[in-house]
Structure formats: structure tokens, C-alpha cells
């Protein structure tokens, strides 16, 4: 296989996610009363970035052949925490941001320890920890409230040069600083190997435990970034169980839309980002078509089911899991 065909085969899931998003976004813009304006793009970007951070977090766990049902609750916990400590002068604000990100990493590390050393199934472990994280969020914010550094919030949710949404720049920075170094590192390759065949990887001397632990820890970090941005967008913190559960479930849909294999060992966080934006656009499409709110959950589910089926159709042709890498 030539080099470009190998690259195309390797990136087909990401390209499929991009194609689905572009199709949905084109339909959305074509029917939006204002068309594609800077304000419309900024609003869509800000909504999509929240999904994207949580989807990236889910991707890191899924490539290890696991699943994290606590990412939405880490997202909510860090939102509530940020509404307490990301305030004041620049120095306290910076320290607050670092503390929020550290809490996210600690939550992810706890998940990893329970799965790797506690030998619990990822679903079971993360359901339990998710309940704990939500309980902590509820202790922090029994009622919605709080605040955030408005200058920082405006800078990260506004537009650069009056055109480019700042949230997209922050998302690109997260990809460059978190995902790409991990993907190209020895631990990243170990995480992929664990998802492909943990037994074979172990017999080959691959550091699968460290790779999986890094994946879970960085998943917590990315979920915390999403929680921070939720605080920047809303200027408040809220322990909303429905919101946390919703983001968790949509993150799984975004992962599949972005071409990440739920069997593990294949996929990219970049594809999951496109999947997240596609998932977010389904709701916007129903809004511009003025669909009755009572019908929106049903139709949104149908659209997602079709999109996920298209994105996963390659699985029907796989007889051997090794075919993914040929």
C-alpha cells in the first residue's frame, strides 16, 4: 500500500467525522435566518467546544478499550469548583485555573487506579466515581451561583481579530499541548496497544499500565478544561445531574461519529472533535427548522443513529480486528 493510501486508510474515521459535520453544518447555515455571520460562528463554536473537550476526554479512555461514565461529572465538578476559585486578580485567577485542572487530573487518576490496580471494569468503576464527583459538586454548589474572572472569560469566549472564535483557538491549543504529545509518546502507543490487544501488548513488554493510567489522567484534565469553559460561558456554577449525564452520553456518540472504535486501539481525538461538533449541530438544526420541542429528542436521536451508523459502517466489513491496521 502506498504511503498516501495508508494515511487515508488510517484517517478514514476522522475524515468521515469531518464530512458528517460539514454536511450538517452546511444544512444548518443554509436554513439559518442570518446565514454564516461572525456571531453565528462564535455561538456555534462556543457550544461545540464544550462537547469537544468532553469527547476528547472520552476518546483517551475508549482507545484503551474502556469507557468513562464519569467524564460528565468531572465536567460538572470542575465547573462548580471554578465558580468558587477562578476569581479576583490575575494571580489568584491563574492559581485557580491550575487548581481546577489539577482536580480534573486527580479525578482521572483515581479512575485509572481503580481500573488498573483495583481490577474493576471501567463502566463499574466510573459509574461509582461519577456519583462521588457529582456529590462533591453538589456540596460545592447546592444552588446555582458563583462567578468567574470576567476578563478571562470574555477573552476565551470572544473573537480574535473580530472573526476567529477564541474558543476554537483554545481547543486547538489543547490538541497541540495534550493530545498530540500523548499520541506520539511511548505511553500513547502503549494505550493504543492495550486497546488493540492487551495480552499481546503485555507479552511484548509494552508499559500498558502506565499507558492506561496516563490516558485516564489526561481524560480528567480534558474534562476539567470543558468544566472551565462552561464556567466562562455561563459565569456561574451549577451541579446539574442531567447536564453531566447528558454530556457523558453525548461524548460516547461523538466518539463513534468521529470514527473512534469502541473496541479500542483505533481512532483520534481530532475525529472525536468533529463528531462532537456534528452532535452539537443536530440540536441547532432542529432549532432552525422550528421543530416542536416535544419531538426534538426523538428526531435528534434518529439523526444521530443514522450518522453513527454511517460512521461505523466499516465495522461490517471487518472479519479480523487486524484488518483495521492493514
URWOWO-V594660 format. One line per field, one symbol per residue. ss: DSSP state (H for helix, E for strand, C for the rest). psi: psi as a letter, one per 40 degrees, with the letter a starting at -180 (. if undefined). burial: 1 if it has 9 or more other ideal C-beta (glycine too) atoms within 8 Angstrom, else 0. A space follows every 10 residues. Layout:
BEGIN
ss = ???
psi = ???
burial = ???
END
This chain:
BEGIN
ss = CCHHHHHHHH CHHHHHHHHH HHHHHHHHHH HCCCCCCHHH HHHHHHHHHH HHHHHHHHHH HHCCCCCCCC HHHHHHHHHH HHHHHCCCCH HHHHHHHHHH HHHHHHHHHH HHHHHHCCCC CHHHHHHHHH HHHHHHHHHH CCCCECCCCH HHHHHHHCEE CCCEEHHHHH HHHHHHHHHH HHHHCHHHHH HHHHHHHHHH HHHCCCCHHH HHHHHHHHHH HHHHHHHHHH HHHHCCECCC HHHHHHHHHH HHHHHHHCCC CCCCCCCCHH HHHHHHHHHH HHHHHHHHCC CCHHHHHHHH HHHHHHHHHH HCHHHHHCCC HHHHHC
psi = hidddddddd eddddddddd dddddddddd ehdeagiddd dddddddddd dddddddddd ddeefaihee dddddddddd ddedegiaid dddddddddd dddddddddd dddddddefi hddddddddd dddddddddd gdiiaaaihd dddddeeaih fedhhddddd dddddddddd dddeiddddd ddddddgddd dddeehgddd dddddddddd dddddddddd dddefiihgh dddddddddd dddddddeeh heeiehiidd dddddddddd ddddddddef ihddeddddd dddddddddd deddddehdh dddde.
burial = 0000010110 1111111101 1001101110 0100000001 1101111111 1111111111 1111111111 1111111111 1111111000 0110111011 1011111111 1111110000 0100111111 1011011101 1000010110 0110011111 0000111111 1001100111 1110001111 1111110101 1100011101 1111111111 1111111111 1110111110 0011111111 1111111111 1001111111 1111111111 1111110100 1000010011 0011001101 1000000100 101100
END
